[in-house]
Amino acid sequence: MFINEWWLAWLVAPVVGTLIIGTLVIGAFIAFSASIVRHS
């Protein structure tokens, strides 16, 4: 069965982007929280 690469790209790109952004946000939040705990 033929699958169009463009459809696959459109489906995968948003998911990958969300995961990357989510990882960056969580990482930044953890680093921010850790810095506050250390300074307090």
CHARMM-style PDB file with segment names, atoms N, HN, CA, C and O in Angstrom:
ATOM      1  N   MET     1       0.838  -1.195   0.000  1.00  0.00      PROA
ATOM      2  CA  MET     1       0.000   0.000   0.000  1.00  0.00      PROA
ATOM      3  C   MET     1       0.878   1.253   0.000  1.00  0.00      PROA
ATOM      4  O   MET     1       1.796   1.383   0.810  1.00  0.00      PROA
ATOM      5  N   PHE     2       0.585   2.155  -0.906  1.00  0.00      PROA
ATOM      6  HN  PHE     2      -0.160   2.050  -1.564  1.00  0.00      PROA
ATOM      7  CA  PHE     2       1.398   3.356  -1.061  1.00  0.00      PROA
ATOM      8  C   PHE     2       0.977   4.428  -0.060  1.00  0.00      PROA
ATOM      9  O   PHE     2      -0.202   4.764   0.047  1.00  0.00      PROA
ATOM     10  N   ILE     3       1.953   4.959   0.669  1.00  0.00      PROA
ATOM     11  HN  ILE     3       2.911   4.686   0.582  1.00  0.00      PROA
ATOM     12  CA  ILE     3       1.679   6.038   1.618  1.00  0.00      PROA
ATOM     13  C   ILE     3       2.432   7.292   1.172  1.00  0.00      PROA
ATOM     14  O   ILE     3       3.647   7.263   0.973  1.00  0.00      PROA
ATOM     15  N   ASN     4       1.701   8.377   1.022  1.00  0.00      PROA
ATOM     16  HN  ASN     4       0.715   8.400   1.184  1.00  0.00      PROA
ATOM     17  CA  ASN     4       2.317   9.621   0.575  1.00  0.00      PROA
ATOM     18  C   ASN     4       3.224  10.177   1.666  1.00  0.00      PROA
ATOM     19  O   ASN     4       2.805  10.339   2.812  1.00  0.00      PROA
ATOM     20  N   GLU     5       4.459  10.466   1.301  1.00  0.00      PROA
ATOM     21  HN  GLU     5       4.799  10.335   0.370  1.00  0.00      PROA
ATOM     22  CA  GLU     5       5.423  10.976   2.280  1.00  0.00      PROA
ATOM     23  C   GLU     5       4.988  12.314   2.869  1.00  0.00      PROA
ATOM     24  O   GLU     5       5.277  12.619   4.027  1.00  0.00      PROA
ATOM     25  N   TRP     6       4.288  13.112   2.055  1.00  0.00      PROA
ATOM     26  HN  TRP     6       4.053  12.865   1.115  1.00  0.00      PROA
ATOM     27  CA  TRP     6       3.846  14.417   2.544  1.00  0.00      PROA
ATOM     28  C   TRP     6       2.840  14.274   3.673  1.00  0.00      PROA
ATOM     29  O   TRP     6       2.879  15.025   4.647  1.00  0.00      PROA
ATOM     30  N   TRP     7       1.930  13.299   3.540  1.00  0.00      PROA
ATOM     31  HN  TRP     7       1.898  12.689   2.748  1.00  0.00      PROA
ATOM     32  CA  TRP     7       0.946  13.062   4.601  1.00  0.00      PROA
ATOM     33  C   TRP     7       1.651  12.628   5.873  1.00  0.00      PROA
ATOM     34  O   TRP     7       1.307  13.073   6.968  1.00  0.00      PROA
ATOM     35  N   LEU     8       2.644  11.752   5.721  1.00  0.00      PROA
ATOM     36  HN  LEU     8       2.923  11.390   4.832  1.00  0.00      PROA
ATOM     37  CA  LEU     8       3.402  11.265   6.872  1.00  0.00      PROA
ATOM     38  C   LEU     8       4.130  12.419   7.553  1.00  0.00      PROA
ATOM     39  O   LEU     8       4.162  12.508   8.780  1.00  0.00      PROA
ATOM     40  N   ALA     9       4.715  13.302   6.742  1.00  0.00      PROA
ATOM     41  HN  ALA     9       4.689  13.230   5.745  1.00  0.00      PROA
ATOM     42  CA  ALA     9       5.449  14.450   7.280  1.00  0.00      PROA
ATOM     43  C   ALA     9       4.501  15.377   8.054  1.00  0.00      PROA
ATOM     44  O   ALA     9       4.830  15.853   9.140  1.00  0.00      PROA
ATOM     45  N   TRP    10       3.315  15.624   7.471  1.00  0.00      PROA
ATOM     46  HN  TRP    10       3.048  15.238   6.588  1.00  0.00      PROA
ATOM     47  CA  TRP    10       2.347  16.511   8.119  1.00  0.00      PROA
ATOM     48  C   TRP    10       1.833  15.923   9.425  1.00  0.00      PROA
ATOM     49  O   TRP    10       1.483  16.662  10.345  1.00  0.00      PROA
ATOM     50  N   LEU    11       1.784  14.587   9.512  1.00  0.00      PROA
ATOM     51  HN  LEU    11       2.067  13.987   8.764  1.00  0.00      PROA
ATOM     52  CA  LEU    11       1.298  13.935  10.728  1.00  0.00      PROA
ATOM     53  C   LEU    11       2.375  13.865  11.799  1.00  0.00      PROA
ATOM     54  O   LEU    11       2.093  14.055  12.982  1.00  0.00      PROA
ATOM     55  N   VAL    12       3.610  13.594  11.386  1.00  0.00      PROA
ATOM     56  HN  VAL    12       3.839  13.440  10.425  1.00  0.00      PROA
ATOM     57  CA  VAL    12       4.706  13.404  12.334  1.00  0.00      PROA
ATOM     58  C   VAL    12       5.268  14.727  12.851  1.00  0.00      PROA
ATOM     59  O   VAL    12       5.571  14.848  14.038  1.00  0.00      PROA
ATOM     60  N   ALA    13       5.410  15.716  11.972  1.00  0.00      PROA
ATOM     61  HN  ALA    13       5.165  15.617  11.008  1.00  0.00      PROA
ATOM     62  CA  ALA    13       6.028  16.989  12.339  1.00  0.00      PROA
ATOM     63  C   ALA    13       5.405  17.650  13.579  1.00  0.00      PROA
ATOM     64  O   ALA    13       6.144  18.034  14.484  1.00  0.00      PROA
ATOM     65  N   PRO    14       4.079  17.796  13.653  1.00  0.00      PROA
ATOM     66  CA  PRO    14       3.477  18.439  14.830  1.00  0.00      PROA
ATOM     67  C   PRO    14       3.731  17.657  16.111  1.00  0.00      PROA
ATOM     68  O   PRO    14       3.937  18.245  17.172  1.00  0.00      PROA
ATOM     69  N   VAL    15       3.715  16.328  16.013  1.00  0.00      PROA
ATOM     70  HN  VAL    15       3.547  15.850  15.151  1.00  0.00      PROA
ATOM     71  CA  VAL    15       3.941  15.489  17.194  1.00  0.00      PROA
ATOM     72  C   VAL    15       5.368  15.652  17.688  1.00  0.00      PROA
ATOM     73  O   VAL    15       5.602  15.839  18.882  1.00  0.00      PROA
ATOM     74  N   VAL    16       6.329  15.580  16.761  1.00  0.00      PROA
ATOM     75  HN  VAL    16       6.139  15.428  15.791  1.00  0.00      PROA
ATOM     76  CA  VAL    16       7.740  15.725  17.125  1.00  0.00      PROA
ATOM     77  C   VAL    16       7.992  17.118  17.696  1.00  0.00      PROA
ATOM     78  O   VAL    16       8.691  17.269  18.698  1.00  0.00      PROA
ATOM     79  N   GLY    17       7.424  18.126  17.059  1.00  0.00      PROA
ATOM     80  HN  GLY    17       6.856  18.004  16.245  1.00  0.00      PROA
ATOM     81  CA  GLY    17       7.594  19.501  17.524  1.00  0.00      PROA
ATOM     82  C   GLY    17       7.043  19.693  18.925  1.00  0.00      PROA
ATOM     83  O   GLY    17       7.657  20.359  19.759  1.00  0.00      PROA
ATOM     84  N   THR    18       5.873  19.101  19.181  1.00  0.00      PROA
ATOM     85  HN  THR    18       5.374  18.560  18.503  1.00  0.00      PROA
ATOM     86  CA  THR    18       5.259  19.206  20.504  1.00  0.00      PROA
ATOM     87  C   THR    18       6.123  18.535  21.557  1.00  0.00      PROA
ATOM     88  O   THR    18       6.287  19.059  22.659  1.00  0.00      PROA
ATOM     89  N   LEU    19       6.679  17.366  21.218  1.00  0.00      PROA
ATOM     90  HN  LEU    19       6.546  16.940  20.323  1.00  0.00      PROA
ATOM     91  CA  LEU    19       7.533  16.640  22.162  1.00  0.00      PROA
ATOM     92  C   LEU    19       8.790  17.433  22.471  1.00  0.00      PROA
ATOM     93  O   LEU    19       9.213  17.510  23.624  1.00  0.00      PROA
ATOM     94  N   ILE    20       9.395  18.031  21.432  1.00  0.00      PROA
ATOM     95  HN  ILE    20       9.052  17.968  20.495  1.00  0.00      PROA
ATOM     96  CA  ILE    20      10.625  18.801  21.624  1.00  0.00      PROA
ATOM     97  C   ILE    20      10.354  20.033  22.485  1.00  0.00      PROA
ATOM     98  O   ILE    20      11.092  20.314  23.430  1.00  0.00      PROA
ATOM     99  N   ILE    21       9.285  20.769  22.149  1.00  0.00      PROA
ATOM    100  HN  ILE    21       8.686  20.541  21.381  1.00  0.00      PROA
ATOM    101  CA  ILE    21       8.944  21.972  22.913  1.00  0.00      PROA
ATOM    102  C   ILE    21       8.601  21.605  24.352  1.00  0.00      PROA
ATOM    103  O   ILE    21       9.008  22.288  25.292  1.00  0.00      PROA
ATOM    104  N   GLY    22       7.845  20.513  24.514  1.00  0.00      PROA
ATOM    105  HN  GLY    22       7.514  19.957  23.751  1.00  0.00      PROA
ATOM    106  CA  GLY    22       7.475  20.060  25.851  1.00  0.00      PROA
ATOM    107  C   GLY    22       8.699  19.712  26.674  1.00  0.00      PROA
ATOM    108  O   GLY    22       8.781  20.047  27.855  1.00  0.00      PROA
ATOM    109  N   THR    23       9.658  19.032  26.038  1.00  0.00      PROA
ATOM    110  HN  THR    23       9.591  18.760  25.078  1.00  0.00      PROA
ATOM    111  CA  THR    23      10.885  18.649  26.737  1.00  0.00      PROA
ATOM    112  C   THR    23      11.671  19.885  27.166  1.00  0.00      PROA
ATOM    113  O   THR    23      12.191  19.944  28.280  1.00  0.00      PROA
ATOM    114  N   LEU    24      11.753  20.874  26.271  1.00  0.00      PROA
ATOM    115  HN  LEU    24      11.330  20.826  25.366  1.00  0.00      PROA
ATOM    116  CA  LEU    24      12.481  22.105  26.590  1.00  0.00      PROA
ATOM    117  C   LEU    24      11.806  22.861  27.731  1.00  0.00      PROA
ATOM    118  O   LEU    24      12.477  23.366  28.631  1.00  0.00      PROA
ATOM    119  N   VAL    25      10.476  22.936  27.688  1.00  0.00      PROA
ATOM    120  HN  VAL    25       9.931  22.526  26.957  1.00  0.00      PROA
ATOM    121  CA  VAL    25       9.727  23.648  28.728  1.00  0.00      PROA
ATOM    122  C   VAL    25       9.897  22.962  30.077  1.00  0.00      PROA
ATOM    123  O   VAL    25      10.141  23.618  31.090  1.00  0.00      PROA
ATOM    124  N   ILE    26       9.767  21.628  30.084  1.00  0.00      PROA
ATOM    125  HN  ILE    26       9.569  21.095  29.261  1.00  0.00      PROA
ATOM    126  CA  ILE    26       9.917  20.872  31.334  1.00  0.00      PROA
ATOM    127  C   ILE    26      11.339  21.017  31.868  1.00  0.00      PROA
ATOM    128  O   ILE    26      11.539  21.209  33.067  1.00  0.00      PROA
ATOM    129  N   GLY    27      12.320  20.926  30.979  1.00  0.00      PROA
ATOM    130  HN  GLY    27      12.157  20.770  30.005  1.00  0.00      PROA
ATOM    131  CA  GLY    27      13.716  21.058  31.391  1.00  0.00      PROA
ATOM    132  C   GLY    27      13.993  22.434  31.969  1.00  0.00      PROA
ATOM    133  O   GLY    27      14.682  22.560  32.981  1.00  0.00      PROA
ATOM    134  N   ALA    28      13.458  23.467  31.330  1.00  0.00      PROA
ATOM    135  HN  ALA    28      12.897  23.365  30.508  1.00  0.00      PROA
ATOM    136  CA  ALA    28      13.655  24.829  31.813  1.00  0.00      PROA
ATOM    137  C   ALA    28      12.966  25.020  33.163  1.00  0.00      PROA
ATOM    138  O   ALA    28      13.498  25.687  34.050  1.00  0.00      PROA
ATOM    139  N   PHE    29      11.784  24.433  33.313  1.00  0.00      PROA
ATOM    140  HN  PHE    29      11.351  23.891  32.592  1.00  0.00      PROA
ATOM    141  CA  PHE    29      11.037  24.543  34.568  1.00  0.00      PROA
ATOM    142  C   PHE    29      11.784  23.866  35.709  1.00  0.00      PROA
ATOM    143  O   PHE    29      11.860  24.403  36.814  1.00  0.00      PROA
ATOM    144  N   ILE    30      12.331  22.691  35.440  1.00  0.00      PROA
ATOM    145  HN  ILE    30      12.269  22.255  34.543  1.00  0.00      PROA
ATOM    146  CA  ILE    30      13.091  21.961  36.460  1.00  0.00      PROA
ATOM    147  C   ILE    30      14.336  22.755  36.854  1.00  0.00      PROA
ATOM    148  O   ILE    30      14.648  22.878  38.038  1.00  0.00      PROA
ATOM    149  N   ALA    31      15.047  23.294  35.857  1.00  0.00      PROA
ATOM    150  HN  ALA    31      14.793  23.194  34.895  1.00  0.00      PROA
ATOM    151  CA  ALA    31      16.256  24.067  36.132  1.00  0.00      PROA
ATOM    152  C   ALA    31      15.903  25.326  36.932  1.00  0.00      PROA
ATOM    153  O   ALA    31      16.625  25.704  37.855  1.00  0.00      PROA
ATOM    154  N   PHE    32      14.795  25.965  36.574  1.00  0.00      PROA
ATOM    155  HN  PHE    32      14.208  25.658  35.825  1.00  0.00      PROA
ATOM    156  CA  PHE    32      14.348  27.172  37.271  1.00  0.00      PROA
ATOM    157  C   PHE    32      13.991  26.858  38.718  1.00  0.00      PROA
ATOM    158  O   PHE    32      14.374  27.586  39.634  1.00  0.00      PROA
ATOM    159  N   SER    33      13.252  25.765  38.914  1.00  0.00      PROA
ATOM    160  HN  SER    33      12.941  25.174  38.170  1.00  0.00      PROA
ATOM    161  CA  SER    33      12.865  25.356  40.266  1.00  0.00      PROA
ATOM    162  C   SER    33      14.095  25.001  41.092  1.00  0.00      PROA
ATOM    163  O   SER    33      14.189  25.367  42.264  1.00  0.00      PROA
ATOM    164  N   ALA    34      15.034  24.291  40.483  1.00  0.00      PROA
ATOM    165  HN  ALA    34      14.958  23.993  39.531  1.00  0.00      PROA
ATOM    166  CA  ALA    34      16.252  23.889  41.192  1.00  0.00      PROA
ATOM    167  C   ALA    34      17.048  25.117  41.623  1.00  0.00      PROA
ATOM    168  O   ALA    34      17.591  25.149  42.727  1.00  0.00      PROA
ATOM    169  N   SER    35      17.120  26.126  40.757  1.00  0.00      PROA
ATOM    170  HN  SER    35      16.679  26.100  39.860  1.00  0.00      PROA
ATOM    171  CA  SER    35      17.883  27.331  41.086  1.00  0.00      PROA
ATOM    172  C   SER    35      17.228  28.082  42.242  1.00  0.00      PROA
ATOM    173  O   SER    35      17.916  28.638  43.098  1.00  0.00      PROA
ATOM    174  N   ILE    36      15.894  28.096  42.264  1.00  0.00      PROA
ATOM    175  HN  ILE    36      15.335  27.644  41.569  1.00  0.00      PROA
ATOM    176  CA  ILE    36      15.178  28.774  43.347  1.00  0.00      PROA
ATOM    177  C   ILE    36      15.419  28.050  44.667  1.00  0.00      PROA
ATOM    178  O   ILE    36      15.647  28.681  45.699  1.00  0.00      PROA
ATOM    179  N   VAL    37      15.368  26.722  44.626  1.00  0.00      PROA
ATOM    180  HN  VAL    37      15.183  26.209  43.788  1.00  0.00      PROA
ATOM    181  CA  VAL    37      15.564  25.929  45.845  1.00  0.00      PROA
ATOM    182  C   VAL    37      16.972  26.132  46.387  1.00  0.00      PROA
ATOM    183  O   VAL    37      17.174  26.213  47.598  1.00  0.00      PROA
ATOM    184  N   ARG    38      17.935  26.213  45.491  1.00  0.00      PROA
ATOM    185  HN  ARG    38      17.770  26.148  44.507  1.00  0.00      PROA
ATOM    186  CA  ARG    38      19.328  26.376  45.924  1.00  0.00      PROA
ATOM    187  C   ARG    38      19.554  27.748  46.556  1.00  0.00      PROA
ATOM    188  O   ARG    38      20.282  27.861  47.541  1.00  0.00      PROA
ATOM    189  N   HSD    39      18.941  28.783  46.002  1.00  0.00      PROA
ATOM    190  HN  HSD    39      18.349  28.691  45.201  1.00  0.00      PROA
ATOM    191  CA  HSD    39      19.160  30.137  46.493  1.00  0.00      PROA
ATOM    192  C   HSD    39      18.371  30.425  47.762  1.00  0.00      PROA
ATOM    193  O   HSD    39      18.756  31.292  48.547  1.00  0.00      PROA
ATOM    194  N   SER    40      17.287  29.717  47.968  1.00  0.00      PROA
ATOM    195  HN  SER    40      16.974  29.013  47.331  1.00  0.00      PROA
ATOM    196  CA  SER    40      16.442  29.985  49.126  1.00  0.00      PROA
ATOM    197  C   SER    40      17.031  29.378  50.400  1.00  0.00      PROA
ATOM    198  OT1 SER    40      16.445  29.510  51.474  1.00  0.00      PROA
TER     199      SER     40
END
